Amino acid sequence: MNHPDQPGGEVIAAVTDRAAQRAKELGADGVVESLRCELEHQPRLGRLIRVVAEAGHQVELYSTRIEADPASGRPAVNVVHAYSPAPPWPPTVRIAAVVPEDPPQPEF
């Protein structure tokens, strides 16, 4: 297996049960699945939030914003994912949270 930062390298990407449930509630399950597929090829997609140690391994936390879809009524959402680069092999990404953006507040 190639390293994900090299051409042809991929990671295993998954959505946690809680994130999948929340995405479904928000009508964002399709776009979250599309993001999961994209993360298999580009695990460092989005804005780096922080790097933490988990069980002695480096984990990078990222946030990705997905625009709203007014036609379907889906709000804009922020998706948080954790990338665990190798070692250990294989590198993994897990989508851990799907959070709706607050709607804009009317000005008074």
N, CA, C and O atoms as CSV, one atom per row, in Angstrom:
chain,resi,resn,atom,element,x,y,z
A,1,MET,N,N,0.849,-1.187,0.000
A,1,MET,CA,C,0.000,0.000,0.000
A,1,MET,C,C,0.883,1.235,0.000
A,1,MET,O,O,1.854,1.312,0.753
A,2,ASN,N,N,0.552,2.187,-0.833
A,2,ASN,CA,C,1.293,3.443,-0.892
A,2,ASN,C,C,0.855,4.367,0.225
A,2,ASN,O,O,-0.242,4.236,0.769
A,3,HIS,N,N,1.718,5.291,0.551
A,3,HIS,CA,C,1.375,6.316,1.529
A,3,HIS,C,C,0.351,7.255,0.895
A,3,HIS,O,O,0.465,7.554,-0.294
A,4,PRO,N,N,-0.660,7.738,1.657
A,4,PRO,CA,C,-1.719,8.570,1.071
A,4,PRO,C,C,-1.217,9.890,0.504
A,4,PRO,O,O,-1.902,10.496,-0.320
A,5,ASP,N,N,-0.039,10.354,0.919
A,5,ASP,CA,C,0.483,11.606,0.390
A,5,ASP,C,C,1.199,11.393,-0.936
A,5,ASP,O,O,1.622,12.363,-1.565
A,6,GLN,N,N,1.342,10.149,-1.371
A,6,GLN,CA,C,1.978,9.840,-2.633
A,6,GLN,C,C,0.902,9.501,-3.653
A,6,GLN,O,O,-0.189,9.068,-3.282
A,7,PRO,N,N,1.199,9.692,-4.944
A,7,PRO,CA,C,0.209,9.352,-5.969
A,7,PRO,C,C,-0.228,7.898,-5.839
A,7,PRO,O,O,0.605,7.005,-5.677
A,8,GLY,N,N,-1.528,7.665,-5.910
A,8,GLY,CA,C,-2.063,6.318,-5.819
A,8,GLY,C,C,-2.297,5.837,-4.401
A,8,GLY,O,O,-2.873,4.768,-4.198
A,9,GLY,N,N,-1.858,6.613,-3.412
A,9,GLY,CA,C,-2.051,6.210,-2.025
A,9,GLY,C,C,-3.469,6.490,-1.580
A,9,GLY,O,O,-4.047,7.515,-1.942
A,10,GLU,N,N,-4.039,5.576,-0.788
A,10,GLU,CA,C,-5.400,5.758,-0.296
A,10,GLU,C,C,-5.476,5.381,1.174
A,10,GLU,O,O,-4.575,4.744,1.720
A,11,VAL,N,N,-6.549,5.779,1.789
A,11,VAL,CA,C,-6.803,5.464,3.186
A,11,VAL,C,C,-8.166,4.786,3.290
A,11,VAL,O,O,-8.950,4.790,2.341
A,12,ILE,N,N,-8.427,4.216,4.436
A,12,ILE,CA,C,-9.749,3.669,4.725
A,12,ILE,C,C,-10.544,4.788,5.379
A,12,ILE,O,O,-10.103,5.355,6.379
A,13,ALA,N,N,-11.703,5.111,4.833
A,13,ALA,CA,C,-12.538,6.185,5.371
A,13,ALA,C,C,-13.885,5.616,5.782
A,13,ALA,O,O,-14.469,4.799,5.071
A,14,ALA,N,N,-14.373,6.057,6.941
A,14,ALA,CA,C,-15.652,5.579,7.466
A,14,ALA,C,C,-16.386,6.719,8.142
A,14,ALA,O,O,-15.793,7.733,8.510
A,15,VAL,N,N,-17.686,6.535,8.299
A,15,VAL,CA,C,-18.528,7.495,9.018
A,15,VAL,C,C,-18.977,6.816,10.305
A,15,VAL,O,O,-19.466,5.687,10.271
A,16,THR,N,N,-18.815,7.494,11.441
A,16,THR,CA,C,-19.268,6.905,12.693
A,16,THR,C,C,-20.792,6.793,12.677
A,16,THR,O,O,-21.466,7.508,11.935
A,17,ASP,N,N,-21.326,5.897,13.494
A,17,ASP,CA,C,-22.782,5.712,13.548
A,17,ASP,C,C,-23.488,7.007,13.907
A,17,ASP,O,O,-24.507,7.350,13.307
A,18,ARG,N,N,-22.949,7.731,14.888
A,18,ARG,CA,C,-23.592,8.974,15.329
A,18,ARG,C,C,-23.577,10.033,14.231
A,18,ARG,O,O,-24.574,10.725,14.021
A,19,ALA,N,N,-22.452,10.162,13.530
A,19,ALA,CA,C,-22.367,11.135,12.443
A,19,ALA,C,C,-23.309,10.753,11.307
A,19,ALA,O,O,-23.937,11.624,10.706
A,20,ALA,N,N,-23.412,9.467,11.009
A,20,ALA,CA,C,-24.323,9.004,9.956
A,20,ALA,C,C,-25.771,9.301,10.322
A,20,ALA,O,O,-26.557,9.720,9.473
A,21,GLN,N,N,-26.120,9.083,11.584
A,21,GLN,CA,C,-27.481,9.358,12.050
A,21,GLN,C,C,-27.797,10.845,11.934
A,21,GLN,O,O,-28.873,11.226,11.473
A,22,ARG,N,N,-26.850,11.682,12.356
A,22,ARG,CA,C,-27.065,13.129,12.312
A,22,ARG,C,C,-27.167,13.619,10.868
A,22,ARG,O,O,-27.994,14.475,10.555
A,23,ALA,N,N,-26.325,13.076,9.995
A,23,ALA,CA,C,-26.377,13.454,8.580
A,23,ALA,C,C,-27.734,13.110,7.988
A,23,ALA,O,O,-28.298,13.891,7.222
A,24,LYS,N,N,-28.256,11.949,8.339
A,24,LYS,CA,C,-29.571,11.535,7.833
A,24,LYS,C,C,-30.668,12.466,8.335
A,24,LYS,O,O,-31.559,12.851,7.577
A,25,GLU,N,N,-30.602,12.830,9.622
A,25,GLU,CA,C,-31.587,13.741,10.200
A,25,GLU,C,C,-31.595,15.091,9.478
A,25,GLU,O,O,-32.641,15.724,9.341
A,26,LEU,N,N,-30.418,15.522,9.020
A,26,LEU,CA,C,-30.282,16.823,8.359
A,26,LEU,C,C,-30.478,16.749,6.850
A,26,LEU,O,O,-30.432,17.770,6.164
A,27,GLY,N,N,-30.697,15.541,6.331
A,27,GLY,CA,C,-30.820,15.370,4.887
A,27,GLY,C,C,-29.490,15.520,4.177
A,27,GLY,O,O,-29.449,15.841,2.989
A,28,ALA,N,N,-28.400,15.288,4.900
A,28,ALA,CA,C,-27.060,15.472,4.344
A,28,ALA,C,C,-26.320,14.156,4.151
A,28,ALA,O,O,-25.108,14.155,3.936
A,29,ASP,N,N,-27.035,13.038,4.226
A,29,ASP,CA,C,-26.342,11.750,4.141
A,29,ASP,C,C,-25.664,11.545,2.787
A,29,ASP,O,O,-24.591,10.944,2.728
A,30,GLY,N,N,-26.253,12.021,1.721
A,30,GLY,CA,C,-25.648,11.891,0.394
A,30,GLY,C,C,-24.359,12.677,0.258
A,30,GLY,O,O,-23.373,12.169,-0.274
A,31,VAL,N,N,-24.359,13.924,0.740
A,31,VAL,CA,C,-23.149,14.742,0.627
A,31,VAL,C,C,-22.063,14.267,1.588
A,31,VAL,O,O,-20.876,14.401,1.290
A,32,VAL,N,N,-22.449,13.720,2.728
A,32,VAL,CA,C,-21.465,13.177,3.660
A,32,VAL,C,C,-20.822,11.927,3.060
A,32,VAL,O,O,-19.619,11.716,3.214
A,33,GLU,N,N,-21.610,11.104,2.383
A,33,GLU,CA,C,-21.048,9.927,1.711
A,33,GLU,C,C,-20.098,10.350,0.596
A,33,GLU,O,O,-19.050,9.733,0.411
A,34,SER,N,N,-20.449,11.385,-0.141
A,34,SER,CA,C,-19.551,11.894,-1.182
A,34,SER,C,C,-18.241,12.385,-0.576
A,34,SER,O,O,-17.165,12.138,-1.120
A,35,LEU,N,N,-18.340,13.078,0.548
A,35,LEU,CA,C,-17.136,13.544,1.235
A,35,LEU,C,C,-16.300,12.359,1.705
A,35,LEU,O,O,-15.075,12.379,1.582
A,36,ARG,N,N,-16.952,11.324,2.243
A,36,ARG,CA,C,-16.219,10.136,2.693
A,36,ARG,C,C,-15.405,9.543,1.547
A,36,ARG,O,O,-14.240,9.187,1.727
A,37,CYS,N,N,-16.011,9.437,0.382
A,37,CYS,CA,C,-15.298,8.902,-0.789
A,37,CYS,C,C,-14.110,9.788,-1.166
A,37,CYS,O,O,-13.036,9.288,-1.499
A,38,GLU,N,N,-14.308,11.087,-1.112
A,38,GLU,CA,C,-13.224,12.016,-1.448
A,38,GLU,C,C,-12.083,11.930,-0.432
A,38,GLU,O,O,-10.915,12.061,-0.797
A,39,LEU,N,N,-12.421,11.709,0.843
A,39,LEU,CA,C,-11.396,11.612,1.878
A,39,LEU,C,C,-10.512,10.377,1.718
A,39,LEU,O,O,-9.393,10.351,2.232
A,40,GLU,N,N,-10.995,9.357,1.015
A,40,GLU,CA,C,-10.159,8.188,0.744
A,40,GLU,C,C,-8.945,8.564,-0.098
A,40,GLU,O,O,-7.908,7.904,-0.034
A,41,HIS,N,N,-9.080,9.631,-0.889
A,41,HIS,CA,C,-7.999,10.066,-1.774
A,41,HIS,C,C,-7.287,11.311,-1.263
A,41,HIS,O,O,-6.107,11.515,-1.549
A,42,GLN,N,N,-8.002,12.148,-0.505
A,42,GLN,CA,C,-7.438,13.395,0.026
A,42,GLN,C,C,-7.797,13.519,1.506
A,42,GLN,O,O,-8.672,14.308,1.860
A,43,PRO,N,N,-7.138,12.757,2.371
A,43,PRO,CA,C,-7.526,12.731,3.786
A,43,PRO,C,C,-7.296,14.037,4.540
A,43,PRO,O,O,-7.856,14.238,5.618
A,44,ARG,N,N,-6.487,14.913,3.989
A,44,ARG,CA,C,-6.225,16.201,4.655
A,44,ARG,C,C,-7.076,17.327,4.071
A,44,ARG,O,O,-6.675,18.491,4.099
A,45,LEU,N,N,-8.237,16.984,3.549
A,45,LEU,CA,C,-9.156,17.953,2.977
A,45,LEU,C,C,-9.806,18.758,4.103
A,45,LEU,O,O,-10.165,18.200,5.140
A,46,GLY,N,N,-9.954,20.045,3.903
A,46,GLY,CA,C,-10.605,20.886,4.904
A,46,GLY,C,C,-9.613,21.736,5.667
A,46,GLY,O,O,-8.453,21.874,5.279
A,47,ARG,N,N,-10.089,22.298,6.751
A,47,ARG,CA,C,-9.281,23.189,7.588
A,47,ARG,C,C,-8.772,22.406,8.790
A,47,ARG,O,O,-9.554,21.812,9.532
A,48,LEU,N,N,-7.459,22.409,8.974
A,48,LEU,CA,C,-6.871,21.723,10.118
A,48,LEU,C,C,-7.288,22.435,11.406
A,48,LEU,O,O,-7.079,23.639,11.559
A,49,ILE,N,N,-7.874,21.680,12.318
A,49,ILE,CA,C,-8.299,22.237,13.606
A,49,ILE,C,C,-7.179,22.096,14.626
A,49,ILE,O,O,-6.797,23.061,15.288
A,50,ARG,N,N,-6.655,20.869,14.743
A,50,ARG,CA,C,-5.560,20.612,15.676
A,50,ARG,C,C,-5.020,19.215,15.445
A,50,ARG,O,O,-5.618,18.405,14.736
A,51,VAL,N,N,-3.880,18.952,16.057
A,51,VAL,CA,C,-3.271,17.631,16.028
A,51,VAL,C,C,-3.206,17.156,17.470
A,51,VAL,O,O,-2.738,17.883,18.346
A,52,VAL,N,N,-3.676,15.931,17.720
A,52,VAL,CA,C,-3.695,15.375,19.069
A,52,VAL,C,C,-3.044,13.996,19.053
A,52,VAL,O,O,-2.857,13.394,17.995
A,53,ALA,N,N,-2.706,13.512,20.226
A,53,ALA,CA,C,-2.191,12.152,20.364
A,53,ALA,C,C,-3.327,11.276,20.871
A,53,ALA,O,O,-4.008,11.621,21.837
A,54,GLU,N,N,-3.525,10.144,20.211
A,54,GLU,CA,C,-4.576,9.203,20.604
A,54,GLU,C,C,-3.951,7.814,20.610
A,54,GLU,O,O,-3.532,7.310,19.568
A,55,ALA,N,N,-3.890,7.202,21.777
A,55,ALA,CA,C,-3.278,5.877,21.934
A,55,ALA,C,C,-1.844,5.872,21.415
A,55,ALA,O,O,-1.388,4.889,20.830
A,56,GLY,N,N,-1.143,6.974,21.634
A,56,GLY,CA,C,0.252,7.061,21.232
A,56,GLY,C,C,0.487,7.374,19.772
A,56,GLY,O,O,1.636,7.391,19.330
A,57,HIS,N,N,-0.574,7.623,19.001
A,57,HIS,CA,C,-0.443,7.927,17.585
A,57,HIS,C,C,-0.981,9.324,17.304
A,57,HIS,O,O,-1.878,9.812,17.992
A,58,GLN,N,N,-0.419,9.953,16.283
A,58,GLN,CA,C,-0.851,11.285,15.882
A,58,GLN,C,C,-2.192,11.212,15.166
A,58,GLN,O,O,-2.382,10.380,14.279
A,59,VAL,N,N,-3.131,12.089,15.553
A,59,VAL,CA,C,-4.433,12.197,14.894
A,59,VAL,C,C,-4.633,13.660,14.534
A,59,VAL,O,O,-4.503,14.545,15.380
A,60,GLU,N,N,-4.949,13.899,13.271
A,60,GLU,CA,C,-5.185,15.254,12.776
A,60,GLU,C,C,-6.691,15.471,12.658
A,60,GLU,O,O,-7.387,14.672,12.031
A,61,LEU,N,N,-7.195,16.546,13.257
A,61,LEU,CA,C,-8.629,16.863,13.207
A,61,LEU,C,C,-8.869,17.978,12.198
A,61,LEU,O,O,-8.206,19.015,12.227
A,62,TYR,N,N,-9.828,17.748,11.304
A,62,TYR,CA,C,-10.151,18.697,10.242
A,62,TYR,C,C,-11.637,19.029,10.268
A,62,TYR,O,O,-12.456,18.247,10.752
A,63,SER,N,N,-11.971,20.211,9.735
A,63,SER,CA,C,-13.359,20.623,9.566
A,63,SER,C,C,-13.568,21.001,8.104
A,63,SER,O,O,-12.757,21.710,7.509
A,64,THR,N,N,-14.668,20.515,7.538
A,64,THR,CA,C,-15.023,20.833,6.158
A,64,THR,C,C,-16.444,21.362,6.141
A,64,THR,O,O,-17.346,20.753,6.716
A,65,ARG,N,N,-16.646,22.496,5.483
A,65,ARG,CA,C,-17.987,23.084,5.361
A,65,ARG,C,C,-18.609,22.636,4.053
A,65,ARG,O,O,-17.971,22.685,3.001
A,66,ILE,N,N,-19.858,22.198,4.121
A,66,ILE,CA,C,-20.614,21.827,2.922
A,66,ILE,C,C,-21.758,22.830,2.804
A,66,ILE,O,O,-22.558,22.997,3.724
A,67,GLU,N,N,-21.816,23.488,1.659
A,67,GLU,CA,C,-22.824,24.522,1.419
A,67,GLU,C,C,-24.247,23.978,1.535
A,67,GLU,O,O,-24.494,22.789,1.329
A,68,ALA,N,N,-25.169,24.868,1.866
A,68,ALA,CA,C,-26.592,24.517,1.949
A,68,ALA,C,C,-27.141,24.208,0.558
A,68,ALA,O,O,-26.584,24.639,-0.451
A,69,ASP,N,N,-28.228,23.464,0.519
A,69,ASP,CA,C,-28.945,23.187,-0.715
A,69,ASP,C,C,-30.391,23.630,-0.495
A,69,ASP,O,O,-31.219,22.842,-0.038
A,70,PRO,N,N,-30.697,24.896,-0.820
A,70,PRO,CA,C,-32.043,25.415,-0.576
A,70,PRO,C,C,-33.136,24.618,-1.284
A,70,PRO,O,O,-34.251,24.520,-0.771
A,71,ALA,N,N,-32.842,24.052,-2.442
A,71,ALA,CA,C,-33.859,23.295,-3.181
A,71,ALA,C,C,-34.333,22.077,-2.403
A,71,ALA,O,O,-35.511,21.721,-2.457
A,72,SER,N,N,-33.415,21.433,-1.675
A,72,SER,CA,C,-33.805,20.247,-0.905
A,72,SER,C,C,-34.106,20.582,0.553
A,72,SER,O,O,-34.601,19.739,1.301
A,73,GLY,N,N,-33.803,21.827,0.955
A,73,GLY,CA,C,-34.026,22.219,2.338
A,73,GLY,C,C,-32.890,21.823,3.270
A,73,GLY,O,O,-33.009,21.953,4.488
A,74,ARG,N,N,-31.783,21.337,2.699
A,74,ARG,CA,C,-30.656,20.937,3.535
A,74,ARG,C,C,-29.842,22.163,3.938
A,74,ARG,O,O,-29.449,22.964,3.090
A,75,PRO,N,N,-29.591,22.303,5.255
A,75,PRO,CA,C,-28.793,23.440,5.710
A,75,PRO,C,C,-27.316,23.223,5.391
A,75,PRO,O,O,-26.890,22.113,5.073
A,76,ALA,N,N,-26.557,24.289,5.479
A,76,ALA,CA,C,-25.104,24.153,5.404
A,76,ALA,C,C,-24.664,23.378,6.643
A,76,ALA,O,O,-25.209,23.573,7.730
A,77,VAL,N,N,-23.685,22.505,6.476
A,77,VAL,CA,C,-23.199,21.709,7.597
A,77,VAL,C,C,-21.685,21.778,7.666
A,77,VAL,O,O,-21.005,21.978,6.660
A,78,ASN,N,N,-21.180,21.610,8.866
A,78,ASN,CA,C,-19.749,21.453,9.096
A,78,ASN,C,C,-19.519,20.004,9.472
A,78,ASN,O,O,-20.198,19.458,10.341
A,79,VAL,N,N,-18.558,19.392,8.811
A,79,VAL,CA,C,-18.231,17.992,9.039
A,79,VAL,C,C,-16.836,17.932,9.649
A,79,VAL,O,O,-15.888,18.496,9.103
A,80,VAL,N,N,-16.716,17.252,10.775
A,80,VAL,CA,C,-15.426,17.095,11.440
A,80,VAL,C,C,-14.944,15.673,11.206
A,80,VAL,O,O,-15.668,14.706,11.443
A,81,HIS,N,N,-13.701,15.566,10.733
A,81,HIS,CA,C,-13.134,14.233,10.532
A,81,HIS,C,C,-11.742,14.145,11.135
A,81,HIS,O,O,-11.019,15.136,11.236
A,82,ALA,N,N,-11.392,12.936,11.529
A,82,ALA,CA,C,-10.104,12.658,12.160
A,82,ALA,C,C,-9.297,11.774,11.222
A,82,ALA,O,O,-9.764,10.724,10.781
A,83,TYR,N,N,-8.085,12.213,10.924
A,83,TYR,CA,C,-7.184,11.471,10.052
A,83,TYR,C,C,-6.055,10.904,10.894
A,83,TYR,O,O,-5.355,11.640,11.590
A,84,SER,N,N,-5.883,9.598,10.827
A,84,SER,CA,C,-4.796,8.919,11.530
A,84,SER,C,C,-3.807,8.424,10.482
A,84,SER,O,O,-3.985,7.347,9.912
A,85,PRO,N,N,-2.750,9.223,10.225
A,85,PRO,CA,C,-1.777,8.786,9.228
A,85,PRO,C,C,-0.979,7.600,9.744
A,85,PRO,O,O,-0.915,7.357,10.949
A,86,ALA,N,N,-0.381,6.875,8.833
A,86,ALA,CA,C,0.417,5.708,9.212
A,86,ALA,C,C,1.751,6.167,9.793
A,86,ALA,O,O,2.199,7.263,9.454
A,87,PRO,N,N,2.400,5.397,10.640
A,87,PRO,CA,C,1.899,4.115,11.093
A,87,PRO,C,C,0.826,4.287,12.154
A,87,PRO,O,O,0.770,5.393,12.693
A,88,PRO,N,N,0.013,3.399,12.507
A,88,PRO,CA,C,-0.036,2.041,11.960
A,88,PRO,C,C,-0.687,2.025,10.595
A,88,PRO,O,O,-1.421,2.947,10.237
A,89,TRP,N,N,-0.422,0.989,9.841
A,89,TRP,CA,C,-1.041,0.816,8.534
A,89,TRP,C,C,-2.352,0.089,8.693
A,89,TRP,O,O,-2.422,-0.736,9.604
A,90,PRO,N,N,-3.351,0.283,7.953
A,90,PRO,CA,C,-3.457,1.343,6.962
A,90,PRO,C,C,-3.883,2.648,7.622
A,90,PRO,O,O,-4.493,2.636,8.691
A,91,PRO,N,N,-3.565,3.767,6.993
A,91,PRO,CA,C,-4.052,5.048,7.510
A,91,PRO,C,C,-5.576,5.094,7.413
A,91,PRO,O,O,-6.167,4.500,6.510
A,92,THR,N,N,-6.205,5.802,8.348
A,92,THR,CA,C,-7.667,5.845,8.389
A,92,THR,C,C,-8.188,7.268,8.563
A,92,THR,O,O,-7.499,8.147,9.081
A,93,VAL,N,N,-9.419,7.463,8.117
A,93,VAL,CA,C,-10.160,8.706,8.336
A,93,VAL,C,C,-11.511,8.303,8.890
A,93,VAL,O,O,-12.140,7.373,8.385
A,94,ARG,N,N,-11.963,8.998,9.929
A,94,ARG,CA,C,-13.315,8.752,10.413
A,94,ARG,C,C,-14.051,10.090,10.514
A,94,ARG,O,O,-13.581,11.039,11.141
A,95,ILE,N,N,-15.211,10.127,9.880
A,95,ILE,CA,C,-16.072,11.301,9.990
A,95,ILE,C,C,-16.791,11.154,11.317
A,95,ILE,O,O,-17.558,10.212,11.517
A,96,ALA,N,N,-16.539,12.088,12.222
A,96,ALA,CA,C,-17.008,11.956,13.593
A,96,ALA,C,C,-18.201,12.831,13.942
A,96,ALA,O,O,-18.942,12.515,14.872
A,97,ALA,N,N,-18.402,13.924,13.215
A,97,ALA,CA,C,-19.494,14.836,13.571
A,97,ALA,C,C,-20.011,15.561,12.340
A,97,ALA,O,O,-19.248,15.927,11.445
A,98,VAL,N,N,-21.323,15.761,12.314
A,98,VAL,CA,C,-21.992,16.551,11.280
A,98,VAL,C,C,-22.870,17.542,12.030
A,98,VAL,O,O,-23.816,17.159,12.719
A,99,VAL,N,N,-22.541,18.823,11.884
A,99,VAL,CA,C,-23.203,19.862,12.670
A,99,VAL,C,C,-23.795,20.910,11.733
A,99,VAL,O,O,-23.082,21.432,10.876
A,100,PRO,N,N,-25.100,21.234,11.878
A,100,PRO,CA,C,-25.677,22.269,11.018
A,100,PRO,C,C,-25.144,23.642,11.410
A,100,PRO,O,O,-24.882,23.916,12.581
A,101,GLU,N,N,-24.993,24.484,10.418
A,101,GLU,CA,C,-24.604,25.861,10.683
A,101,GLU,C,C,-25.802,26.616,11.203
A,101,GLU,O,O,-26.937,26.339,10.817
A,102,ASP,N,N,-25.554,27.559,12.069
A,102,ASP,CA,C,-26.651,28.407,12.540
A,102,ASP,C,C,-27.162,29.230,11.380
A,102,ASP,O,O,-26.365,29.761,10.606
A,103,PRO,N,N,-28.476,29.351,11.238
A,103,PRO,CA,C,-29.005,30.185,10.154
A,103,PRO,C,C,-28.672,31.643,10.424
A,103,PRO,O,O,-28.532,32.044,11.579
A,104,PRO,N,N,-28.546,32.438,9.369
A,104,PRO,CA,C,-28.259,33.857,9.578
A,104,PRO,C,C,-29.376,34.531,10.360
A,104,PRO,O,O,-30.557,34.264,10.140
A,105,GLN,N,N,-28.988,35.395,11.263
A,105,GLN,CA,C,-29.952,36.117,12.076
A,105,GLN,C,C,-30.377,37.400,11.357
A,105,GLN,O,O,-29.533,38.112,10.813
A,106,PRO,N,N,-31.667,37.695,11.353
A,106,PRO,CA,C,-32.122,38.933,10.708
A,106,PRO,C,C,-31.604,40.149,11.472
A,106,PRO,O,O,-31.494,40.139,12.698
A,107,GLU,N,N,-31.290,41.192,10.713
A,107,GLU,CA,C,-30.835,42.424,11.362
A,107,GLU,C,C,-32.048,43.257,11.746
A,107,GLU,O,O,-33.038,43.319,11.016
A,108,PHE,N,N,-31.951,43.894,12.902
A,108,PHE,CA,C,-33.071,44.718,13.386
A,108,PHE,C,C,-32.812,46.156,13.156
A,108,PHE,O,O,-33.645,46.995,13.499
